[in-house]
Amino acid sequence: MHQEITKREKISPLKMLVFIIIGAILLILFNFLGNTLKLNTSIIDGLTLIIATILSYIIIKKYITSYKYMLIENDLIIQEITGSKEKILVNINTNQIKKIKPITSRDYANDKKQKYNKKKKLNKNLKNLDIYYCIYEEDDKLNLFEIQPSEELINLLNITK
């Protein structure tokens, strides 16, 4: 059994302050534009709430979510961890994996253009780890996901498949 969790990107107080200032400026500009165009205030308020929610979602996804990669015997399990909640995103047998390569490989551009049943991006773009893409077959359909595991997990996956 092998288990690892991607590190959450740390957000500095300065970076958080910049996000808050940019968000506030965007909301103020949006309200100003709505008032200038003489839109209904309830529409402006509703759209402002939607924009604030989207900005919050982006921050949560980028800085609070992490991924747990587990290799238990021949099963690869990938969980999304947000706070204390864990959600299984991928649960496949290593025999289902058709290809696993770094996105820097020559095959990536051609493989990404193909039609897939599901495409998922399960990485945090951490600076010290390479991003890999994995093509696997499930229910006679090909699926693709991008992950950012350690070299140790990649080596174990290549051995078990």
Order of alpha helices (4+ residues) and beta strands (2+ residues): beta-alpha-alpha-beta-beta-beta-beta-alpha-beta-beta-beta-alpha
